[in-house]
Amino acid sequence: MKKKSKKPTDSTRFFVDPDEFQSLTFGTSVDQVAEIAGVSPGTVRRWLAGSSPIPYAVAQLFRLRCRGLVGPDWEDWRFGADGLLYHPQWRRGFTGRELAGMWITTQLAAGLRADLRQAQRDKAAQQAEIEQLEERVYFYRRQVRLEASLGLALVRMVG
């Protein structure tokens, strides 16, 4: 008995034409496509035969591999046959997990920088408050000395 092919539903409406996908993966073996996409070689064969829908995200991944990354910041970056993203001045490629980890680290660093700036503002405000309190201490010390001197003068005059 032959299995029916899955038809896209509303929840899976973004699929790619097998011919377009084949042009995106030209020169790449089925096993390499499977490894890069994170699926089995059988799934790739079904995609290429048109019996299974090709997810849009997978096609986008291969478009990036084909055309390269966009913008001057990505100049000379490349995808290797192993599916890793290579920096022009770095020998080892980056996995998706490593890039996600770098993004998280960057976000944490940005949060820490914001916390540091806030702590510096708080420190400056506390330093200004300390200076005001030191001025008040100086004023009250002078007042106490003056009152003590005046008190001694009154004691001498009366006494």
C-alpha positions as CSV (number, residue, x, y, z in Angstrom):
1,M,0.0,0.0,0.0
2,K,1.4,3.4,-1.0
3,K,1.5,6.2,1.6
4,K,-0.2,9.5,0.9
5,S,2.0,12.5,0.8
6,K,1.4,15.2,3.4
7,K,-0.3,18.3,2.2
8,P,0.6,21.6,3.7
9,T,-1.9,22.9,6.2
10,D,-2.5,26.5,7.4
11,S,0.0,26.0,10.2
12,T,2.7,24.8,7.8
13,R,2.0,27.0,4.8
14,F,5.6,28.1,4.1
15,F,7.1,25.5,1.9
16,V,9.5,25.6,-1.1
17,D,9.3,24.1,-4.5
18,P,11.5,21.0,-4.9
19,D,13.1,22.3,-8.1
20,E,14.1,25.6,-6.4
21,F,15.5,23.6,-3.5
22,Q,17.5,21.4,-5.8
23,S,19.0,24.4,-7.4
24,L,19.9,25.7,-3.9
25,T,21.6,22.4,-3.0
26,F,23.4,21.9,-6.3
27,G,26.8,20.2,-5.8
28,T,25.9,19.1,-2.3
29,S,25.3,15.4,-1.6
30,V,22.1,14.2,0.0
31,D,24.1,13.2,3.1
32,Q,25.6,16.7,3.3
33,V,22.2,18.4,2.9
34,A,20.8,16.1,5.6
35,E,23.6,16.9,8.0
36,I,23.4,20.7,7.4
37,A,19.6,20.6,7.7
38,G,19.6,18.3,10.7
39,V,17.4,15.7,9.2
40,S,17.9,12.1,7.8
41,P,19.0,11.5,4.2
42,G,15.6,9.8,3.6
43,T,13.9,13.1,4.5
44,V,16.0,14.9,2.0
45,R,15.3,12.3,-0.7
46,R,11.5,12.8,0.0
47,W,12.0,16.6,-0.3
48,L,13.8,16.3,-3.6
49,A,11.2,13.8,-4.9
50,G,8.4,16.2,-3.9
51,S,6.7,13.7,-1.7
52,S,7.4,15.7,1.5
53,P,7.1,19.5,1.9
54,I,10.4,21.4,2.3
55,P,10.3,23.8,5.2
56,Y,10.9,27.4,4.4
57,A,13.6,27.8,7.1
58,V,15.6,25.0,5.5
59,A,15.4,26.7,2.1
60,Q,16.5,30.0,3.7
61,L,19.5,28.3,5.2
62,F,20.6,27.0,1.8
63,R,19.9,30.4,0.2
64,L,22.3,31.9,2.7
65,R,24.8,29.2,1.9
66,C,24.4,29.8,-1.8
67,R,24.4,33.6,-1.9
68,G,26.5,34.2,1.2
69,L,25.5,36.5,4.0
70,V,24.2,39.9,3.3
71,G,25.9,43.2,4.1
72,P,29.5,44.5,4.4
73,D,29.9,43.2,8.0
74,W,29.6,39.7,6.6
75,E,32.1,40.1,3.8
76,D,34.4,37.1,3.6
77,W,32.4,35.0,6.0
78,R,31.4,31.7,4.5
79,F,29.6,28.4,5.1
80,G,31.8,25.4,4.9
81,A,30.8,22.0,3.5
82,D,30.5,20.9,7.2
83,G,27.7,23.3,7.8
84,L,29.7,25.6,10.0
85,L,30.0,29.4,9.6
86,Y,33.6,30.5,9.1
87,H,35.1,33.9,10.0
88,P,37.7,35.1,7.6
89,Q,40.4,35.3,10.3
90,W,39.4,32.2,12.3
91,R,40.4,28.7,11.5
92,R,37.6,26.8,13.2
93,G,33.9,27.3,12.1
94,F,31.1,28.2,14.5
95,T,28.1,26.0,15.1
96,G,24.6,27.4,15.5
97,R,24.8,26.6,19.2
98,E,28.0,28.6,19.6
99,L,26.5,31.6,17.7
100,A,23.5,31.4,20.0
101,G,25.8,31.3,23.0
102,M,27.7,34.3,21.7
103,W,24.4,36.2,21.3
104,I,23.4,35.4,24.9
105,T,26.9,36.4,26.1
106,T,26.6,39.7,24.2
107,Q,23.1,40.3,25.7
108,L,24.5,39.6,29.2
109,A,27.5,41.9,28.6
110,A,25.1,44.7,27.5
111,G,23.1,44.2,30.6
112,L,26.2,44.3,32.8
113,R,27.3,47.5,31.1
114,A,24.0,49.1,31.8
115,D,24.2,47.9,35.4
116,L,27.7,49.4,35.6
117,R,26.6,52.7,34.3
118,Q,23.7,52.8,36.8
119,A,26.1,51.9,39.6
120,Q,28.5,54.7,38.5
121,R,25.5,57.2,38.5
122,D,24.5,55.9,42.0
123,K,28.1,56.3,43.2
124,A,28.3,59.9,41.9
125,A,25.0,60.7,43.6
126,Q,26.2,59.2,46.9
127,Q,29.5,61.0,46.6
128,A,27.6,64.3,46.2
129,E,25.5,63.5,49.2
130,I,28.6,62.6,51.3
131,E,30.1,66.0,50.3
132,Q,27.0,67.8,51.5
133,L,27.0,65.9,54.7
134,E,30.7,66.7,55.3
135,E,29.9,70.4,54.7
136,R,27.1,70.1,57.4
137,V,29.5,68.4,59.8
138,Y,32.1,71.2,59.3
139,F,29.3,73.8,59.9
140,Y,28.1,72.1,63.1
141,R,31.6,71.6,64.5
142,R,32.2,75.3,64.0
143,Q,28.9,76.1,65.7
144,V,29.8,73.8,68.7
145,R,33.2,75.5,69.0
146,L,31.7,78.9,68.8
147,E,29.0,78.0,71.4
148,A,31.6,76.5,73.6
149,S,33.8,79.6,73.4
150,L,30.8,81.8,74.1
151,G,29.8,79.6,77.0
152,L,33.3,79.9,78.5
153,A,33.2,83.7,78.1
154,L,29.8,83.9,79.8
155,V,31.0,81.7,82.7
156,R,34.0,84.0,83.2
157,M,31.9,87.2,83.1
158,V,29.4,85.9,85.5
159,G,31.7,83.9,87.7
